[in-house]
Amino acid sequence: MQFGIRQYCVEGITFARCIAPLDPAKSYDFVVIAKADYLKLFRQAIKSHRTKEPEREPPPRATKRPSASSERPRYLPMRAASTT
């Protein structure tokens, strides 16, 4: 079993992220922080979430280019002129 810990510091608040992969589809992933710093980190997270740039609309999907045969103009067959 593997186990990884990475330490972070945000605005003077130190915490650690712990990850323990079980298999390709599952893993343990949690954060460890001192009880005294939890509320500070929570407030910082709320503050950064509020100042985050709003998500934009995704770019339009590219349309499929027509093939060379469909780019040619289509002409209707001419009718024979009536002689009446």
PyMOL commands that set and color helices and strands:
alter all, ss='L'
color gray80, all
select helices_A, chain A and resi 35-50+68-71
alter helices_A, ss='H'
color red, helices_A
select strands_A, chain A and resi 4-10+13-23+26-33
alter strands_A, ss='S'
color yellow, strands_A
deselect
rebuild
show_as cartoon
